[in-house]
């Protein structure tokens, strides 16, 4: 097992609908929102955590593989791999190589090597940030939501959710290690990103949040992505 290449896949994530990735702040402040988005602690600029991007891409690839039934919704593991054959085993190996196995799973014997893909946090794109400051726009919006009493026709349980608004642009960077000349994981990763573009990122995807579009800096990657058919 030999490291032969580091490949960096970079580009932009463009929001097509509002995005909510929670900041974990459960303290309700006067005049605040129930559900704030995650922000940089110094600049207070919203960003997309690399862990959110990685987790959603992995979950979609696992969903596509059909292995979720056998794992009862838990992530696939080295123990899962030992029970598989054929295409399911091939998919499971690719998932574990790209995203890694749990440290608690190492007693199952890891012969796949280290995690290949590294997902960086995604900051606001420089040009977009300059435009926001120039136009005196806000980085976020607050969306009011409630449930409707079917009999009375009245709104109940009002909740105020902070979102990063549509059209916001983030930068992303994914580093991909290649261990061995015959290892081909880039296409598998692009299939996961295409699935994410077809689905949603962050919370409340079923209510229209989190639709994103990827733009790649590399023209060859762009062509591969455009022709990728993950289903």
Secondary structure, DSSP 8 states (H G I E B T S, - for coil): --EEEEEEEEEEEEESS-B--B-------TT--SB-B-B-TTT--B-B-HHHHHHHHHHHHHHHHTTHHHHTTS---HHHHHT--HHHHHHHHHHHHHH---GGGGGG---S-S--EEE--B-B-HHHHHHHHHHT--S-EEEEEEEE-TTT--EEEEEEEEEB-TT-EEEEEEEEEEESTT---HHHHHHHHHHHHHS--SS-GGGT---EEEEESSHHHHHHHHH----
